[in-house]
Structure formats: structure tokens, C-alpha cells
Amino acid sequence: MSHAAEAPEFSPKRRAIVDAAAALFMAEGFGAVSMDAVARAAQVSKATLYAHFPGKEALFLEIIGSNCRKMQAMMDVALSASGLTLEGALTELGQQWLRFLLRREVRALHRVVIGEGVRFPHLARDFYAGGPQSVRRWLAGWLASQQQAGQLQADIDLLLVAEQFLSLLRGDLFLRATLGLVTEGEEDEIAALAARAAQAIVRLYGTVPDGAA
């Protein structure tokens, strides 16, 4: 995920198109939604719609990218606090990531991909590349900066460490959220999960301070 403000080409009409498409995909699934339906919901002409997006796949990719940028902004905020230890920074990152995953629209889009991935394998591939894989690469890049600062061991696979950290976060809470059994406000559980995941990563891969046993 590249850090950037929302793209300048996001005119009000383009935003209306993306918002309308997201709402339709979440309510009806990917296969059932037509470009005509998106144009009607966004209150734009078909010519305007196709001038911005050549098809549903491009629209879905933009929705994924938009969510990815939102997540990046949340993670940047988490890292903006000064004086954070590695464990503290990972805890903040974990909390922000879990809060993002528990958002209603994020859970709904995840269910769309799970439900329609067999019929539309390109949709699943695009979602994986633009979402989970992108997050893992971003996190590995940040972990590299911590490694260079001497906070992480030198001989570790940072992509693997990133995968393990994210996997530790995606436990029973995420499953229940996917099934619609929890809301966005599970703050106590989010905090505990993030703290335990951060502690595990630091214990496994953190450097031992000078003078420590």
C-alpha cells in the first residue's frame, strides 16, 4: 500500500460511482450487479460511468484500493506517536488493523469475495493482491525499518514475521465478525488481542537489550 492522499481524480461523480457500487456489491453480491444498476444508483449516465471505469472488475479494484488507503492512513496515525517501543508500536498497529477489519463495510466486502470467489476467481485474486498481500508487504517494509534500527533480529524473514503478526490478530474475533456475530465496538478484546500479538512477535524476533539475561 502506497501512502498517498486520496487520488486527485476522485471527482464528486467518481466518488458517487464508487460509493454506489460498493453499496450494491455489499447488498447484492458481485455477479448480480450490473453497470446499468451502478449508473442508476450513482445518478450518472452510462457514458460517464464508463469514462471512469471500464467494467465491474475495475470498480471493485478501486473499492479495494480505497479501503487499503484508509487502512494505511489509520496505521500511519498509529505510528505517529513519539517514543513508542517496538511492542508498543505493534500493539497500536494491531488495534488499528482490527478496528478496520471490524468495520461493517469491510466485513461485507470480505463476505462478497468469499461468496463469489469460486465463480469469479479473478475477483478473489485481485482482492488478495490489493488487500491482504498489500498489507503484509507494507508491514514487512515497516518491520525492515525496525530491523535497521536494531529492534529486530537481522536474520529473519520479514514477510513471514508480518504474516505471523497478522495471523495472530485474525483469530476467533475475526471469525465471529465475518459471521456477523460481533459489532465494531469490541474495544477490550481488540486491545487484548493486539497486545498479545505484539508481545509474541517481540519475544520471538526482538533483539535482547544489552545487559539483559
N, C-alpha and C positions, 0 to 999 in steps of 0.2 A: 504494500500500500504506500503510495507516494503521498507525502504530506503536502497538501495544497488546499487552498480555499476552494469553495465550490466553483466549478468552471465558469468563466465569464459568459459562455454561450448559453447558460441557463436563463433564457428569457422567461418572462411570465408564461408565455404559451408553452414553452418546453417544459417548464415546471408543472404546469397544469396537465400536460400529457403524461409525464412520469407519475404524478400523483394519482391520476385517474387509472392508469394501467396497473399500478401497484394495488389499488383498492379492488380492481376487478380480478386480478390474479389471486389475491388473498381470498376473495369471496367465491370465485367460480373455478379456480384452477387455471393452469396454463392452456390446456388443449381447448377448453370451452370458450375462451375469449378470442374475439376477432378484432382485427384492426378497425373495422367499422364501429364496433362497440366502444373501443377506446376513443375514437374520434368523437362519438356522440357524448360520452361521459366527460371528455375534456372540453367539449363545446368548441371544437376546431374543425376545419374542413379536412377531408381526406388528403388533399394536396398539401396542406400544412403539416399534417401528421407524417406523411411520407417524406417531406422535406427534412424532417428532423430524424426520423428513424425508418430504415428500410423494411423492418418487419418486427414481429413479436420478440424474436431472439435478441435483437439489438436493444429493444425496450427492457427486457428482463436483465440483460447485462448492465444497463445503465442503473437499474434499480439496485442491483448488487453493488455496483461501484459507488453509488450514492451512500448506501449503508456502510460500505467499507470506509469511506471518507469520514462519516460520522464517528465510527469506531476509532479511527486514527485520531480525531480531534479529542475524543474522550481520553484516550491513552496519553496524548500529549499533555493534557491538563493534569493527569495523574502524576506525570513525571516532572511537572513544573515546580513542585515543592522543593525547596532547598534543604540540603542536609539529610536526605534520605539515605539510609543504608541500602545495600542490595536487597536484603529481606524486606525492608520497608517499601522499596520501590516495586518489587514483585507483588507484594500484598496489594498496593494501590492499583497496579495493572490488573491483577486478578479480579478485584472488586469491580473495576470499570468494565472489564470484559464480560463478567457475569451479569451485571446490570443491563448491558447491551443485549445479551442473549435472551434475557427475560422480557424484553420489550414485546408487546403484542404483535407488532408488525413483523418483527424479526422471526418470532416463533411461527407466525402464519406463513411467511415465505419459505421457511425451512420445511414446513409440512407440505407445501406445494411441490418442492423439489423431491422430497421423499415419495410423495404420492404419484408423481408423474415422471420420475426419473427413468423407469423402465420403458415407457412409451416414447420419451424424448431424452435419449441418453446424452445428446449434446447439451441439453439443459443442465443435467447433473454435472457434466464435465466443466461447463462454464461456471457453475455455481462453486464447484470445488476449487477451481483455479482462482476465481475472483474473490472468494471468501476465505475458507479455511486455509488454503495453501498460501494466500497472500498474507494473512495474519501471521502464520508461522514464520514466513520469511522476514517479515518486518520485525518480529520479536527476536529472531536469530540475529538480525542486524544490530538491534539494541544490546543484546547479550554480548556481541562482539566488542562493543564499546566498554562494557563492564569487564570483559576479559582483558582488554588492553590496559584498563585501569588497575589490573591486578586483583579484581574481586572474584574472578572465576579461574579455575584451573586452565592451564594452557593447552592441554592435550585432549580436549573434549570436542565432541561433535555438537556444534551449537544448534543445528537444526533438530537434532534428536532431543537436546535439552528443551528447546522450545516446544516440541511435540509433547514431551512428557509433562511439562508445566501445564499446557492447555488440557491435556488428558486428565490430569489430576483435578482440574476445575470442573470438567464435564462429567459429573457423576450422577447420583440419584436426583439431585436438584434439577439438572438439565433434562433428565428423562421425564420427570414429573411435569416440568414446564412444557416440554414437547407434547405431552398428553393433555395439556390444559388443566393440570391439577394444582398449579400454583399461580400466583399473580406476580407483578413486578416488585412487590414490596417486601420480599423476603430478606430484609437487610441483615438480621442477625445471622442467618445461615450463610448468606453471601460473605460476610466478614469472616466467619469461622473457616469456610472453605478456602478463601483466598489466603488467609494466614497460614493454614496447614500446608497448602501447596507451596507457598513461598518458603516456608521453613524446610520442607523436604528438599527442594532444589538447592538451597544454600547448604544443607548438610551433605548432600551428595556431591555437589560440584563447586562449592565455595572454597576459597583459599583459607588456610588456617592462619590467623593473625600471628605475628611474631611474638614469641614468648608463651603462646598457648600450648597447652598439653596435647 
